[in-house]
Amino acid sequence: MPRRITRETKERSIQPADILAAMRKAGRPLLMREILQILSPAPQDKKFVKDMIIRMGQAGDLILLKEGRYGLPERMNLVTGRLQINPGGFGFVIPEAKSIEDVFIPGREIKDAIHGDRVIVRLEHGLKGRRPEGRVIRILERKAKYIVGAFTRGRGAAYVIPEDERFPFEVVISSRETAGARSDEVVVAEITNFPPGRRNPEGRIIKVLGDPGDIAVQTQMVIFKHGLIQDFSPEAEAQARCLPSEVTSGMVRGREDLRGILTVTIDGEQAKDFDDAVSIEKDRQGYNLYVSIADISHYVPAGSPLDEDAYKRSNSVYFPNFVIPMFPPILSDYLGSLRPQVERLAFTAFLHFDRQGKMRERRFYKSVIRSDARLTYTEVKGILVDKDRSLRRKYRPLVKSLEWMAELSQKISGNRRRRGSIDFDLPEPAIILGVQGVLEDIVRRERNLAHQIIEEFMIAANEAVAEHISERDIPCLYRIHEEPEAAKVHNFLNFAYSLGLPITFPEEMTPYWFQQVLGLVEGAPGEYVVNTLLLRSMKQAVYAAENRGHFGLASAHYTHFTSPIRRYADLIVHRILHHALEGNPGPLYTLEQLSGIGQYISTQERLAMEAEREMVDRLRTRFMADKIGEEYDGIISAVTAFGFFVELREIFVEGVVRLVDMADDYYYYEEKHHRLVGRRKKQIFQIGDFVRVQVARVDISRRHINLVLVMKYTSRGISDLRESKK
């Protein structure tokens, strides 16, 4: 979590940057007293500066040498970063300085460090042309405080065997610290001691999760493994209990009254947190769109316990059978949720579009709304696409508004595409659970016109807010997406050439070029694979205080405003926008504060995504456990030196065909073309090929699905694409 700016740190004249600058100028390691002599702090500040130097040493910004001198890591061939262990025993350090490559750490040089530790490594000379190598010289912070694994009793001792292969040890548990766990149950162990020079740390059981075959237990394993926060603080719970049960007349005073405008929410069938509602009017001039967002900021003052807890989480986390909400249920599922037929507080973006779908006016204000209906994507599709008579009768008063929404969304979408906005059509898994929580199926999630309506309206509102704030030069938190690196685009082109795609490297890196590539494969059998590889060439979107635009959306101004129930960034933007609309002087947040917040919540977002992805992988593996021997058609989605991955067509599951299971030939890997080539028969397997495979083995604990090749189909997915597109 970023350092909070206090009155004390603002008033002190000497900051960490001054210490680093002084040491760079000195050009050699310095004693504490030498640093103080150079900086000459005021007598009352001397202890403060000493403590700052010590903290910088503990954080790895300075290196405390044996003789008591402090040195600069950059001048001593040292790098600070997080250690990632490979199950093979070696590791990599991901440097905190973005300008430095990942550092390879041979197994013998990892020493006592374990996966996730924050370490200092000394760079060694690697082989020419290879990534830098190093060895761990200091552990700054132990990341793995809790270990999830199987409890087992041995002779005279008990152990927890970590589920994660990257922890090459067992946690020793004393007989007094087992918490009543039984052998083979999944537990959470807290590491209490890392004895130097010993392989196995000591710990105690803090929670017994239970039978690993239970989906609920699997979810808890993921939650503890990734360090996700489930419980709210007592202070936040107390604040939530003090919230009103309903919206009162006093709460709506001074707000725009939109209760008389036909308003709906459109979400998935299982959704409980309805944080956006939409309304539309149409006349000769065009369309008036109202995007009303739950006004969570009314209930959650900055710095309050609920705000602090929300910041620590940064977002809600969604598992197929469980949700970790950013706010307690009173807010996320009830008072802050735009439920039908009840009054709710909102923050509305009023957007006027002309008849061509171009935005001509925007206004923002606090409002009170009453949603007329809670619609699902399936229902809206039934009304607009399928023309389902029963649904159209049931929602007769809403049909015209929904048709206007479809008109406007398609016009907005067309305008976005014309400016170069990139739409990756990548399917997502939908986990189908039965009434008793039994896993029934894994299918591709449908994306239809109803999804497009909401997506386009939310993008339009986010852009309007960002543009409004940016024009007024108000410090804000933006959602940025930088252009991809040229090297990654070249790698994609190497693959594209092997498929015969008629494209060349762009003279200028623009979203429009990417859009043209996607248009070239639209409707082709290999469309998904091209979409996937092109997406991999792009950078990840993050939150930042500096507006650098959103490359993927071809948007100069973009932020997140539309989901404050589940994203902390949106809550920050709500506060900033309201502060500006009220005419308050000065910014609500400084650029330094926003930068720290942006870095932290971006990290938390990636953590949540990794946890959600892992849970889906666990369910996929379990779903395939009883499918041994069954055959499926699939498409090769990735090729590596050890085999190729196949995405099955009937089930949205991916498995691997390993080279060791292909006995018909010796194959070598052509990395440039993402393909395997047989030395004798010259048989080629590359991304986009259609194959038939059989499920051979399923390793639930390692989440591996091993397939064997039955046959390769002769017609290539996107062979001679130029002609097929004609």
N, C-alpha and C positions, 0 to 999 in steps of 0.2 A: 504494500500500500504506500502511496507517495507520502512524503513528509508534509505534514500540515504546517502552514506558515503562521507562526505565532508572533505576538507583539515583540517578544524578546529578540527573535531572529531578524526581524525587520529593523530594529533599532541598532543592532550591533553593526559596526562599520567593517569588521573583518569577516569574510565569508570563505567557504572551502575553495572557491576559485582563486582567492588571493593567496592562499597557502600553496596551491599548486603552481601558480605563476611565480611565486618567490623561489620555489625549489627548482623550477625549470631554469630560472635565471642564474641560480647558484651553480648549477651544472654538476652537482655531486650530492651524495647522501648527507643529511644534516642531523645533528643532535636536536633534541627538543629546545634547548636553550638557544641554539643557533637560529632556529626558525623564529623564535620569539624576538631575538635581537634584530632580525631583518624586518619583521612586521611592526615592532615597537607598539604593541597594543597599550591602551590606557590601563593604569594599574587595576581599575575595577573590572577590566575585561580580560585580564591575564588568565585567570582560571577558566573562563569561558573558552578562550582560544586553545588552552591546553587540552581541555575535554574534547574540543572539536578535532584536534590532531589525533587523539587517541581513538575517537570514533571512526575517523577516516582510515586509521590502521586496521581497525576491526572489520571495516566494510571492504577492505581490499583496495581502496583508492590510494593508499600509501602502504609501503611494505616496511614493517619493523624488522630491522636486521639484528643479528645477535649482539652486536656491540652497542645497541641502543640507538642507532641512527635510523632515520626514516628515509626510504628511497622511493623513487617514482617507478611504478611497474613498467611504464613505456620505455624507460631508459635502461631497464635491467632484463630485457627480453622475457618479461613475464606477462601473462594474460589472465584476467579474471573472467570466470563464466560458470555455467551450469554443466555438470557432468552427466552424459547420457551413456549408460552401459548397454552394450549389445549382449544378447544371450551367449554369444560366442566367447565372451570373456574380455574383449577389448572395449574401448569407449571413445567418445568424442566430447570435447568441451565446446559448448556454444558460447562464443565470446560475447560479453556485454557491449563491447565496442563493435558497432555494425560494420566498420571498415575492415575487420579482421576475419579471415576465413576460419571455419571450424577446424579445431586442432585434434588430430588423431592421437589417442593415448593407448600404447600397447598394454596388454594385460598386466605385465610385470611392473609397469610404471603407474598403475592406478593406486597402489599402496593400500591404505585403509579406507579410502573414499568409496562411497557407494552411489548408486544411481540417484540422481536428483541433487546431490550435494553441490553447494557453491564453493568453488575451489580456485586456487591460484596454480597455474602451470608454468613451468619454464620451457620455452621453446627450444627444441633441438633441431639439428639439421636433418630433414627428411631427404628421401631420394629426389633427385632432380626431376621436376615436372609433377611431383606428387604434392598432396596437401601437407601443410606443416605438421610436425609431430611434436609431442611434448611429454612431460612427466609431472605428476601432481607433487607439489612441494608443500601445500598447506590447504587445510580444510577450513573454510570461513564459516560455513553454515551447514548444519545437517538438515536436509530437506525431509527425509523419510522418518518422521516421528512415529507414524502409525503404519503397521504392516498388516495386510489382509492375507490370510492363509488358512491352511488346514491344521487343526490341532491334533497332535499325536502324543501318546505316552510311550516312553522308552524305559529301559532299565535305570531306575534311580533318577530319571529326569523327564521333563515334558518339553515339547518343542512346538513351535509354529513354523510350518514350511511355507514360505511365501508363494503365493500363486504367481506373482510376477517373476519370470525367469531372470530378470535383470538384477535381482537381489540374490547373489550366489552364497547364501548363508542360511542358517536356521536360527530362529530366536529362541534362546534358552529361557524356559519359564520355571520359576521355583514352585514347589508344591503348594505354597500359600497364596499364589497369584493366578490360579487357573480359573477363577470365577465359575467353577462348577462345569466347565466345558467337558464334553465327551469326545472321545477319539473320532476323527473324521468330520467333526462339525467345523464349519467355517467360523473363524473368530477374527477379532481385531486386536492386535497386540501393540502396546505402547512400548517403544524402546526406551529403556531407562539408563542403559550404560553401553558405551562402545569401548570395551577394553582394548587398549593399544596392542597391536601385534597379534590379536586373537581374531579368528575368523567369525565366530558366532557372537553377536551382541546378546545382552540380557534384556528381559522385558517382563511385562505383565499383561494379562488379558483384561481389556477394558469393556469388551462387548462380545457376547456370543450371538452370532447371526443365525446359525442353524444349518439346515439341510441344504447343501449346494445345489440340489436338483430343483429347489423352489425358485420360481422366477422372482418373487419378492426378495429373496435372499441374494440372488444375483444382482438385483438393483442396488441393494445396500452395499454389496461388495464394490460396485463401481463408485458409489458415492464416497465411501471411505477411502478407496484407492486414490481418488483424485482430490481428496481433501475438500469436498463440497460441504458447505454449511447448511445444515438442516434446521436446527433449532434457532428460534429468535431469542434475543436477550430478554431477561425479566423486565428490563425497562421498556423495551419495545412492546412486549406483550401487554404491559400495564398501559402504555399509551394507546394501543389498539383497543383495549377494553373501554377507554374513555371516549372513543369516537361515537358520534350520534348513530342511532339505528336507522334513521331516514333523513332525507333532505328536508330542512325546515324552511319556513317562509323567510326567516332572517338570513339564511344562507344564500338565497337567490337574489337578495336586494342588490341593485346596481348591475345586474347581469342582463345580457340580451336574452329575451324570452323567445325561444325557438320551439316551445311546446306545441304550437299550432301548425308546425311544418311537418309534413309526412316524412318520417325518419325510420330507417331500418338498420339493423346490424346483419352482416353476412359473414359467417364463420364456419368452421368444420363442425361435424356432428358432435364431437366429444369436447368442444371448447366450453370453458366456464368463465374465462376472463374476457369479456367483450369490451375492449378499450377503444374501438372506433365505430362510429355510426355515420351514415351518409344520407343526405337529402339532395334533391335536385328539382330545379324549376326550368322550364323551357319557354322561350318566347321568340319573337322575330329577330331579336338581336343575338340570340345564342342561348347559353346555358348558365344558370347560377348553381354552383355546386357548393354544398356545405359539408365539410369534413369535420365532424365533432369528435374530439378526443377526450377521454376521461380526465377530469381535472384532479389528478392525484396530488398536485402541489398544494391544493387547498387544505388537504388533510395532513400533509407531511412537511412541516417547516424544515428549512435547512438547519442541519446541526442537531435535530431532534433524534431520540433513540431509533425511531423507525427509519429515519434518513441514514443514520450511521449503519444500521443493519443492511439496508438496501444497497448502500455503497460497497460494503464488504462483499456482498453477493454479486452485485453489478447486473445480474440478469436472472430471469427464471430459467430453470433447467427442466426440459421435457423428456421423460422416458415413456415408453409405450404403456406402462402400467402405473406411472407415478409422476407427480410434478413437485419440484422444489420451487415454490413461489418466491418472488422477490419481496413480497409483502404478505402479512398474515391474511388468512381467508376473508376476514371482515372487509378488507380492502380489495384484494385480488378477485374474489368471487362474488362480492355483494355490493358494498357501498361504492366502490370504485368501478364496478362493472356496469356497463350501460344496458341493463336488463330491460325487457319490454314492459310497457304499461306502468312504469314508475319514474318519478322525477330523478334526474341525475345531473350533477354539475359537470360542465364540459368546458373545453377550450376549443373554440371553433375557428377554422380557417375558411373564410368565405372567398371563393374563387369564381370569377366571371370569365367564361370562355366565349369567343365569338363562334359563328356557325361552322367555322373550319377547325374548331378545337384548339385555338391559340388563346393562351391566357391574356386577358386585357386588364384585369383588375384583381386586387387581392386585399383583403382586410382580415384582421385577427381580433378576437375579443373573447372574454369569459362569457359563458352562456349557461342556460338551464334548458335541458331537452327532455323529451319523453319518447322513447323508442316505441314505434307502433308494432314492430314485429321482430322476432329473432329468427332470421332465415339462415338456412344452411346452403353451402355451395351446391349441393346436390339438388335442393329445391329450386334454386335460381336457374340452374341449368335446365331442369325439367320445365320451368316456365318459359324460358327464352329460347332454348335450343330444341328441346323435344316437343314443345307445344303441348305439354301434358294437360288435358282438359280438366281433370280433377284438381290439379294444383292451380290452374288459372282461375277456376271457380273459387277455390278456397281463398286465394289472395287477390281477388278481383280488384280491390281498391289500390293495390300496389303495382299491378301489371304495367300500367303506362309509365310510371316512374322508373321501373326496372328497364323498360325498353329504352327510355331516354338515357339511362345510365350506360346501357350497352352501346348506344350510338356514340355518346361522348367518349367513353373509354377507348373505343376503336379509333376515333379521330386523334385522341391524345397519343395513343400508341403509334399511329402512323406518323405523326409529327416527330416523335422520339426516334423512330427508325430512320427518318429522313435526315436527322442531324447526326446519325451514326450510332445511336444507342445499341448496345449489344445484348441480345436475348439468348442466353444459353438454355436450350431445352433439355435439361438433364433430369430424368425421373428420380424420385425419392422413394424410399421404401415405406410401405404402409403395413404395420404389424397388426394382424387381426387376432384379437384375444377373445375367447369365449366368455360366457357369463361367470364361470368359475376361475377366470384368469388363465385358462389353458390356451397355449399357442396353437392357433388353427391354420393360419396361412401368412405368407409374406408376399405382397403383390406390389406392383408399381402404383404409386399414388397418382390419382387422376388430376390433371390440371386443365380446367375448362374455362369457358367464357366468364363464369362467375368469379373465378380466381383472378382473371385478367381485369375485371372491373375494379375490384378492390386494390389490386396491385397498382394499377394506373392512377387511381385516385390518391393512394397513399404517397406514391412517388411525387405526384404533382404538389401535394400539400408540403412534403418535406422540402422540395425545391423552392417553393414560394417562401417558406419561413427562412431558409438559408439565404435566399437572395435579399429578402427584406432586412435581415440582420447585417449581411455583408455590406450592403449599400450604405448603411449607417455607421460602418466601421466599429461595430460593437464586438468586443471579445466574445467568442462563442466556441462551442465544441462542434466541429464538423465531422461528417463521415466522408473520409477521403479514400480514393482509390487511384494510386499512381500508375503511370504507364509501365508496361512490362519491360524487362531487360532484353536488349537485342539478342543476347546469346541464347536465351530461352526461345525466342521466336525463331532463330536459326535452327534450333533443335527440332522444333515443330515442322519447319519447312523440309528438313531431311526426311521426316516421316511422310509428309505430304507428297514429296517427289516420288517416293516408292509406291504410292497409290495412284500416281498419274494425275494428281490434282494440278490444274493449270494455273498456278499462282507463283508469284515471285515476291521477294522481300520488299516491303513497302519503302518508298522513298522517304515518307514521313510516317512516324508511328502514330496513327490515328485510330479511334474506335471504328471509323467507317470501313477501314481495311478488314478488321476482324469480322464485322457484320457481313461483308461481301463473301468472306470465306465460309461463314455459316450458311449464307444463302446458297452457295454453290453445292453444299451437301444436303440441303433441306429435302427431306423425303426419301433420300437414298438409304439403303439398308445399314450403311456404316455411319449414319449421321451421329448416333450417340457417341461412338468412339472418337470422331473428329471433335465433337463438342467437348468431350472430356479432356483430350490432349491439349486443345487450345486453351481451355480453362486453366490447366496446370501451368501453362506458360505465363499466366498473369499473376500479379501480386495480390496479396490479401488486403481487403478493405479494413481500415482501422479508424479509430477516433483520434482527432488531433486538433490543437488550437489554431494551427495555421491552415487556412483554406487553400488546398492544392487541387481542388476539383475532384470530380468522380469520373475516372476514365471510362469505366464500363457503361455508365449511363450517359456518357458524352455530356455531362453537366458541369458547368462552371461553379455552381453553388449547390451543395447538398448537405443535409443534416438528418438527424433522426428526431422526429417530433410526434410520431403517431402511435407509440406503444409504451407509455410511461408506466403501465402496470408491470411490464416484464423487462424493461430496459432502463437502466439508470441514466444513460445518456439523454433519453427523451425527457426525463424529469428535470435535468439540468437545463436543457433547451427551453422547456416551459417557463422555468424561473427567469431565464435571461430575457425571453421575449416579453413576459409580463412586466418585468422591471423596466424595459425600454418603453413599452406602451404607456406606462404610467408616468413617463416623463422624468424619471429619477435621474439625477446627475451622476455621472461617472459609471463605470462598469460594475456589474454585480460580482464578477470573478476577474482576477488578474490572469494574464496570459500564462504566467508560471503555474498558477493553480490549475487552470484548464489543461495545460500540458501534462501535469502529473496525473490528473484524473483520467485523461485520455489514454495514457500509457497503461494505467492500472486496469481500467475496464476493458481495454482491448485484450490484455492478458487473460482476464477472467472470461471474456467471450470465447477465446480459443480453448480455455480449460473446459467450459461447458460443452462446446462442440465435440471435443475429444471424448468426453464422458458419454454424451448421447450416441456418438458413433460406436464406441466400444460396446454399449448395451445392445445396440442393434446387431453387432457382430456376434455377441454371445447368443442372442436369440436365433440368429441364422444358423449357427452351428448346432444348437439344440434341435432346431426344426429338422435338420438334415440327418440327425443321428440314426433315425430308423429308416433311412432311404438307401441304405447300402445295397448295391446291385442294380438300382434303378437307373434308367438311361434318360438323358435330356438333350435337347438341342441348345446350342449356345453360341455366343460370339466371343472371339478372343479380344479381351479388353486391355491386356498388358502383356509384355514379353520381357523376360529377364534372362540372365545367364543360366539360371537353374530350371527354367521351364516357362510356361505361359499360364495366365489367368483366363478363366472362361466365365462370362456372365451368362447364367442360364436364362432361357426365354420364358419357360412356363412358371418359374419361381424366381423372384428377384433376389437371387443368391449368387455369390461368386465363389469359385473354387480354383484350385491350381492343378495343372497337369505337370508333373515333374519329369525332367529328362531321365532320371534314373528309372522311371516306369515306361520309357519309350525305347524298346529293345530292337526296333527295326533298323536303326541306323545310329551313327554318331552325329550329333548336331553341334554346330558352333553358333555363337551369338554375334550378330551384326548390330551393334548398338546404334549405329548411325541410322539404320533403317528399321529399328525396332522389330527385328525378326530373327528366327532360328532357321538355319539352313542345314540340310542333311548332306554329309560329305559324300555318301555313295549314291543315293537316289536323287539328291538335289531337291528333295521335298522342302517346301518353305511353309513356315507358320509365322504369320504376322498379324498385327492388330487389324481387326476388321474381318478376319476369316471366319466363316461359319463352320462349326464342328458339331459332332455328336459325341457325348462323353457319358461315362458311367461313374457313379459314386463308388469309390473304392474304400476309403477310410475317412472317419470323422473323429478328430481329436478334440473333445469338448474342452479339456483343460487348457490347451494351447490355442483353441479357436481356429483350427486348421481343417479345411475340407479338401481332401485329396481326390482328384478325379483321374480316370484313365481314358485315353483317346479310343473311341470306337471307330470313327471315320471323319475325314475332312470332306466337306461338300466341295464340289468342283467349281461352282459359280462363286466368284469372289464378291464380297459385299459391295464394293464401290469400284469395280474394275471398269476401265474406260468411262470414267464419270463424265468426261467432257461430252461424249455422245449421248449418254443417258439424259443429261440435263437439256440437251437440245430437243 
